Amino acid sequence: MKILLHACCGPCSIKCIEMLREEGLRLDLFWYNPNIHPYTEYRSRRDTLAGYAKDLGLEMILVDEYGLRPFVKAVAPDIENRCGHCYRIRLETAARYAAEHGYDGFTTTLHVSPYQNQEQIRAVGEEMGALHGVSYLYRDFSERFREGQREGRGRGL
């Protein structure tokens, strides 16, 4: 089964990739994160993930849109619900790409973070998958979050 893994950064990707590979899934990484600011952070995460993907021999699809202005305009009227908008734009773009390029499903590294709203991410992922006709693969990666962060630091990510 071929899965498109939306990834926010290298450290968060480590254990997600490991767990999905343990299931025997084939992966490509997908970068689309117009919410990450400032630009130095955006560039650092993008480039670190690209290097990590290369080290692992994974393909990385890069939708390189630094979207500070559109993102701020979209969330400013309802700043308290900005995370929902952020999940939606990233997972809709991933779902669309997965459907258009013949993937069996898609998921996101956002499920590794204990700082994110996991149920909201899952609901948005399932909604976007249904909208675009591609399966959303929910996995709770959070049990390996701290381990992945330590490994990321050890790798210089």
CYANA upper distance limits for C-alpha pairs under 8 A (distance plus 0.5 A):
  1 MET  CA     24 GLY  CA      8.38
  1 MET  CA     25 LEU  CA      5.88
  1 MET  CA     26 ARG  CA      6.59
  1 MET  CA    104 ASP  CA      6.55
  2 LYS  CA     25 LEU  CA      6.57
  2 LYS  CA     26 ARG  CA      5.18
  2 LYS  CA     27 LEU  CA      6.34
  2 LYS  CA     28 ASP  CA      8.35
  2 LYS  CA    103 TYR  CA      6.01
  2 LYS  CA    104 ASP  CA      5.93
  2 LYS  CA    105 GLY  CA      7.41
  3 ILE  CA     25 LEU  CA      7.31
  3 ILE  CA     26 ARG  CA      6.58
  3 ILE  CA     27 LEU  CA      5.51
  3 ILE  CA     28 ASP  CA      7.06
  3 ILE  CA    103 TYR  CA      6.31
  3 ILE  CA    104 ASP  CA      6.44
  3 ILE  CA    105 GLY  CA      5.51
  3 ILE  CA    106 PHE  CA      5.65
  3 ILE  CA    107 THR  CA      7.88
  4 LEU  CA     27 LEU  CA      6.38
  4 LEU  CA     28 ASP  CA      5.64
  4 LEU  CA     29 LEU  CA      6.46
  4 LEU  CA     30 PHE  CA      6.97
  4 LEU  CA     94 ALA  CA      8.04
  4 LEU  CA     98 ALA  CA      6.76
  4 LEU  CA    103 TYR  CA      7.11
  4 LEU  CA    105 GLY  CA      6.95
  4 LEU  CA    106 PHE  CA      5.03
  4 LEU  CA    107 THR  CA      6.99
  5 LEU  CA     27 LEU  CA      7.12
  5 LEU  CA     28 ASP  CA      6.61
  5 LEU  CA     29 LEU  CA      5.38
  5 LEU  CA     30 PHE  CA      6.23
  5 LEU  CA    106 PHE  CA      6.23
  5 LEU  CA    107 THR  CA      5.63
  5 LEU  CA    108 THR  CA      5.82
  5 LEU  CA    109 THR  CA      7.53
  6 HIS  CA     29 LEU  CA      6.47
  6 HIS  CA     30 PHE  CA      5.04
  6 HIS  CA     31 TRP  CA      6.61
  6 HIS  CA     32 TYR  CA      7.86
  6 HIS  CA     90 ARG  CA      8.45
  6 HIS  CA     91 LEU  CA      8.10
  6 HIS  CA     94 ALA  CA      6.94
  6 HIS  CA    106 PHE  CA      7.87
  6 HIS  CA    107 THR  CA      6.60
  6 HIS  CA    108 THR  CA      4.96
  6 HIS  CA    109 THR  CA      6.75
  7 ALA  CA     12 CYS  CA      8.05
  7 ALA  CA     13 SER  CA      6.71
  7 ALA  CA     29 LEU  CA      6.87
  7 ALA  CA     30 PHE  CA      6.38
  7 ALA  CA     31 TRP  CA      6.27
  7 ALA  CA     32 TYR  CA      8.25
  7 ALA  CA    108 THR  CA      6.47
  7 ALA  CA    109 THR  CA      5.68
  7 ALA  CA    110 LEU  CA      7.95
  8 CYS  CA     12 CYS  CA      7.49
  8 CYS  CA     13 SER  CA      8.02
  8 CYS  CA     31 TRP  CA      7.37
  8 CYS  CA     32 TYR  CA      8.24
  8 CYS  CA     33 ASN  CA      7.11
  8 CYS  CA     45 ARG  CA      7.78
  8 CYS  CA    109 THR  CA      7.06
  8 CYS  CA    110 LEU  CA      7.66
  9 CYS  CA     13 SER  CA      6.78
  9 CYS  CA     45 ARG  CA      5.54
  9 CYS  CA     46 ARG  CA      7.19
  9 CYS  CA     48 THR  CA      7.66
  9 CYS  CA     49 LEU  CA      5.99
 10 GLY  CA     14 ILE  CA      6.96
 10 GLY  CA     45 ARG  CA      7.33
 10 GLY  CA     48 THR  CA      6.45
 10 GLY  CA     49 LEU  CA      4.91
 10 GLY  CA     52 TYR  CA      6.93
 10 GLY  CA    152 GLY  CA      7.65
 10 GLY  CA    157 LEU  CA      6.81
 11 PRO  CA    148 GLY  CA      6.60
 11 PRO  CA    149 GLN  CA      6.01
 11 PRO  CA    151 GLU  CA      8.00
 11 PRO  CA    152 GLY  CA      5.16
 11 PRO  CA    153 ARG  CA      8.16
 11 PRO  CA    157 LEU  CA      6.72
 12 CYS  CA     16 CYS  CA      7.71
 12 CYS  CA    109 THR  CA      6.64
 12 CYS  CA    110 LEU  CA      8.23
 12 CYS  CA    112 VAL  CA      7.09
 12 CYS  CA    113 SER  CA      8.03
 12 CYS  CA    145 PHE  CA      7.72
 12 CYS  CA    148 GLY  CA      7.06
 12 CYS  CA    149 GLN  CA      7.39
 13 SER  CA     17 ILE  CA      6.40
 13 SER  CA    109 THR  CA      6.33
 13 SER  CA    148 GLY  CA      8.36
 14 ILE  CA     18 GLU  CA      6.81
 14 ILE  CA    148 GLY  CA      6.20
 14 ILE  CA    151 GLU  CA      8.30
 14 ILE  CA    152 GLY  CA      7.74
 15 LYS  CA     19 MET  CA      6.47
 15 LYS  CA    141 PHE  CA      7.71
 15 LYS  CA    144 ARG  CA      6.71
 15 LYS  CA    145 PHE  CA      7.74
 15 LYS  CA    147 GLU  CA      8.30
 15 LYS  CA    148 GLY  CA      5.94
 16 CYS  CA     20 LEU  CA      6.67
 16 CYS  CA    109 THR  CA      6.72
 16 CYS  CA    112 VAL  CA      7.57
 16 CYS  CA    141 PHE  CA      6.53
 17 ILE  CA     21 ARG  CA      6.51
 17 ILE  CA     27 LEU  CA      8.25
 18 GLU  CA     22 GLU  CA      6.66
 19 MET  CA     23 GLU  CA      7.17
 19 MET  CA    141 PHE  CA      8.15
 20 LEU  CA     24 GLY  CA      7.25
 20 LEU  CA     25 LEU  CA      6.22
 20 LEU  CA     26 ARG  CA      8.50
 20 LEU  CA     27 LEU  CA      8.44
 21 ARG  CA     25 LEU  CA      5.71
 21 ARG  CA     26 ARG  CA      7.33
 21 ARG  CA     27 LEU  CA      8.25
 27 LEU  CA     58 LEU  CA      7.57
 27 LEU  CA     59 GLU  CA      8.40
 28 ASP  CA     58 LEU  CA      6.42
 28 ASP  CA     59 GLU  CA      5.59
 28 ASP  CA     60 MET  CA      6.38
 28 ASP  CA     61 ILE  CA      7.82
 29 LEU  CA     53 ALA  CA      7.97
 29 LEU  CA     58 LEU  CA      7.52
 29 LEU  CA     59 GLU  CA      6.68
 29 LEU  CA     60 MET  CA      5.05
 29 LEU  CA     61 ILE  CA      6.58
 30 PHE  CA     60 MET  CA      6.21
 30 PHE  CA     61 ILE  CA      5.30
 30 PHE  CA     62 LEU  CA      6.68
 30 PHE  CA     63 VAL  CA      8.19
 30 PHE  CA     94 ALA  CA      7.59
 31 TRP  CA     46 ARG  CA      7.75
 31 TRP  CA     60 MET  CA      7.66
 31 TRP  CA     61 ILE  CA      6.62
 31 TRP  CA     62 LEU  CA      5.43
 31 TRP  CA     63 VAL  CA      6.33
 31 TRP  CA     64 ASP  CA      7.83
 32 TYR  CA     62 LEU  CA      7.27
 32 TYR  CA     63 VAL  CA      5.69
 32 TYR  CA     64 ASP  CA      7.05
 32 TYR  CA     65 GLU  CA      7.68
 32 TYR  CA     90 ARG  CA      6.64
 32 TYR  CA     93 THR  CA      8.01
 32 TYR  CA     94 ALA  CA      8.18
 33 ASN  CA     42 TYR  CA      8.40
 33 ASN  CA     65 GLU  CA      8.05
 33 ASN  CA     66 TYR  CA      8.09
 33 ASN  CA     90 ARG  CA      6.89
 34 PRO  CA     65 GLU  CA      6.38
 34 PRO  CA     66 TYR  CA      5.49
 34 PRO  CA     67 GLY  CA      5.01
 34 PRO  CA     68 LEU  CA      7.22
 34 PRO  CA     71 PHE  CA      7.48
 35 ASN  CA     66 TYR  CA      8.30
 35 ASN  CA     67 GLY  CA      7.09
 35 ASN  CA     68 LEU  CA      7.24
 35 ASN  CA     71 PHE  CA      6.64
 35 ASN  CA     86 CYS  CA      7.06
 36 ILE  CA     41 GLU  CA      7.37
 36 ILE  CA     42 TYR  CA      5.82
 36 ILE  CA     66 TYR  CA      8.39
 36 ILE  CA     68 LEU  CA      8.36
 37 HIS  CA     41 GLU  CA      6.48
 37 HIS  CA     42 TYR  CA      6.35
 37 HIS  CA     68 LEU  CA      7.44
 38 PRO  CA     42 TYR  CA      6.92
 39 TYR  CA     43 ARG  CA      6.47
 39 TYR  CA     66 TYR  CA      7.89
 40 THR  CA     44 SER  CA      6.52
 41 GLU  CA     45 ARG  CA      6.61
 42 TYR  CA     46 ARG  CA      6.63
 42 TYR  CA     66 TYR  CA      8.01
 43 ARG  CA     47 ASP  CA      6.44
 44 SER  CA     48 THR  CA      6.42
 45 ARG  CA     49 LEU  CA      6.53
 46 ARG  CA     50 ALA  CA      6.68
 47 ASP  CA     51 GLY  CA      6.71
 48 THR  CA     52 TYR  CA      6.69
 48 THR  CA    157 LEU  CA      6.67
 49 LEU  CA     53 ALA  CA      6.53
 50 ALA  CA     54 LYS  CA      6.71
 50 ALA  CA     60 MET  CA      7.18
 51 GLY  CA     55 ASP  CA      6.73
 52 TYR  CA     56 LEU  CA      6.84
 53 ALA  CA     57 GLY  CA      6.52
 53 ALA  CA     58 LEU  CA      5.44
 53 ALA  CA     59 GLU  CA      7.12
 53 ALA  CA     60 MET  CA      6.97
 54 LYS  CA     58 LEU  CA      6.49
 54 LYS  CA     59 GLU  CA      7.89
 67 GLY  CA     71 PHE  CA      6.33
 68 LEU  CA     72 VAL  CA      6.56
 69 ARG  CA     73 LYS  CA      6.59
 70 PRO  CA     74 ALA  CA      6.60
 71 PHE  CA     75 VAL  CA      6.79
 72 VAL  CA     76 ALA  CA      6.15
 73 LYS  CA     77 PRO  CA      8.11
 74 ALA  CA     85 HIS  CA      8.32
 75 VAL  CA     79 ILE  CA      5.82
 75 VAL  CA     81 ASN  CA      7.96
 75 VAL  CA     82 ARG  CA      5.73
 75 VAL  CA     85 HIS  CA      7.56
 78 ASP  CA     82 ARG  CA      7.17
 81 ASN  CA     85 HIS  CA      7.46
 82 ARG  CA     86 CYS  CA      6.67
 83 CYS  CA     87 TYR  CA      6.62
 84 GLY  CA     88 ARG  CA      6.59
 84 GLY  CA    120 GLN  CA      7.77
 84 GLY  CA    121 ILE  CA      8.40
 85 HIS  CA     89 ILE  CA      6.70
 86 CYS  CA     90 ARG  CA      6.83
 87 TYR  CA     91 LEU  CA      6.40
 87 TYR  CA    121 ILE  CA      6.73
 87 TYR  CA    124 VAL  CA      7.42
 88 ARG  CA     92 GLU  CA      6.25
 88 ARG  CA    124 VAL  CA      6.63
 88 ARG  CA    125 GLY  CA      8.31
 88 ARG  CA    128 MET  CA      8.32
 89 ILE  CA     93 THR  CA      6.69
 90 ARG  CA     94 ALA  CA      6.76
 91 LEU  CA     95 ALA  CA      6.43
 91 LEU  CA    108 THR  CA      8.30
 91 LEU  CA    124 VAL  CA      7.74
 91 LEU  CA    125 GLY  CA      6.44
 91 LEU  CA    128 MET  CA      7.14
 92 GLU  CA     96 ARG  CA      6.56
 92 GLU  CA    125 GLY  CA      8.14
 92 GLU  CA    128 MET  CA      5.82
 92 GLU  CA    129 GLY  CA      8.31
 93 THR  CA     97 TYR  CA      6.68
 94 ALA  CA     98 ALA  CA      6.55
 94 ALA  CA    106 PHE  CA      7.69
 95 ALA  CA     99 ALA  CA      6.60
 95 ALA  CA    106 PHE  CA      7.08
 95 ALA  CA    125 GLY  CA      8.44
 95 ALA  CA    128 MET  CA      6.57
 95 ALA  CA    129 GLY  CA      6.14
 95 ALA  CA    132 HIS  CA      6.75
 95 ALA  CA    134 VAL  CA      7.21
 96 ARG  CA    100 GLU  CA      6.59
 96 ARG  CA    132 HIS  CA      6.30
 97 TYR  CA    101 HIS  CA      6.54
 98 ALA  CA    102 GLY  CA      6.66
 98 ALA  CA    103 TYR  CA      5.50
 98 ALA  CA    104 ASP  CA      8.14
 98 ALA  CA    105 GLY  CA      7.24
 98 ALA  CA    106 PHE  CA      7.04
 98 ALA  CA    134 VAL  CA      7.50
 99 ALA  CA    103 TYR  CA      6.69
 99 ALA  CA    105 GLY  CA      8.49
 99 ALA  CA    132 HIS  CA      6.72
 99 ALA  CA    133 GLY  CA      6.94
 99 ALA  CA    134 VAL  CA      6.02
103 TYR  CA    134 VAL  CA      8.13
104 ASP  CA    134 VAL  CA      7.18
104 ASP  CA    135 SER  CA      7.13
105 GLY  CA    134 VAL  CA      6.07
105 GLY  CA    135 SER  CA      4.99
105 GLY  CA    136 TYR  CA      6.05
105 GLY  CA    137 LEU  CA      6.68
106 PHE  CA    129 GLY  CA      8.49
106 PHE  CA    134 VAL  CA      8.01
106 PHE  CA    135 SER  CA      7.05
106 PHE  CA    136 TYR  CA      5.76
106 PHE  CA    137 LEU  CA      6.29
107 THR  CA    125 GLY  CA      7.89
107 THR  CA    136 TYR  CA      6.39
107 THR  CA    137 LEU  CA      5.74
107 THR  CA    138 TYR  CA      6.89
107 THR  CA    139 ARG  CA      8.39
109 THR  CA    113 SER  CA      8.30
109 THR  CA    141 PHE  CA      8.32
110 LEU  CA    116 GLN  CA      7.47
110 LEU  CA    118 GLN  CA      8.42
110 LEU  CA    121 ILE  CA      8.09
111 HIS  CA    116 GLN  CA      8.03
111 HIS  CA    118 GLN  CA      6.65
111 HIS  CA    121 ILE  CA      8.02
111 HIS  CA    139 ARG  CA      7.43
111 HIS  CA    140 ASP  CA      6.26
111 HIS  CA    141 PHE  CA      6.19
111 HIS  CA    142 SER  CA      6.90
112 VAL  CA    140 ASP  CA      7.16
112 VAL  CA    141 PHE  CA      4.92
112 VAL  CA    142 SER  CA      4.61
112 VAL  CA    143 GLU  CA      8.07
112 VAL  CA    144 ARG  CA      7.76
112 VAL  CA    145 PHE  CA      6.11
113 SER  CA    141 PHE  CA      8.37
113 SER  CA    142 SER  CA      6.33
113 SER  CA    145 PHE  CA      6.83
114 PRO  CA    142 SER  CA      6.80
114 PRO  CA    145 PHE  CA      8.15
116 GLN  CA    121 ILE  CA      8.45
117 ASN  CA    121 ILE  CA      6.76
118 GLN  CA    122 ARG  CA      6.64
119 GLU  CA    123 ALA  CA      6.59
120 GLN  CA    124 VAL  CA      6.61
121 ILE  CA    125 GLY  CA      6.49
122 ARG  CA    126 GLU  CA      6.58
122 ARG  CA    138 TYR  CA      7.08
123 ALA  CA    127 GLU  CA      6.59
124 VAL  CA    128 MET  CA      6.54
125 GLY  CA    129 GLY  CA      6.50
125 GLY  CA    136 TYR  CA      6.42
126 GLU  CA    130 ALA  CA      6.65
126 GLU  CA    135 SER  CA      7.92
126 GLU  CA    136 TYR  CA      5.86
127 GLU  CA    131 LEU  CA      6.63
128 MET  CA    132 HIS  CA      6.69
129 GLY  CA    133 GLY  CA      6.18
129 GLY  CA    134 VAL  CA      5.30
129 GLY  CA    135 SER  CA      5.87
129 GLY  CA    136 TYR  CA      5.92
130 ALA  CA    134 VAL  CA      6.85
130 ALA  CA    135 SER  CA      7.64
141 PHE  CA    145 PHE  CA      7.48
144 ARG  CA    148 GLY  CA      6.53
145 PHE  CA    149 GLN  CA      6.75
146 ARG  CA    150 ARG  CA      6.75
147 GLU  CA    151 GLU  CA      6.69
148 GLY  CA    152 GLY  CA      6.47
149 GLN  CA    153 ARG  CA      6.79
150 ARG  CA    154 GLY  CA      6.73
151 GLU  CA    155 ARG  CA      6.67
152 GLY  CA    156 GLY  CA      6.71
152 GLY  CA    157 LEU  CA      5.48
153 ARG  CA    157 LEU  CA      6.09
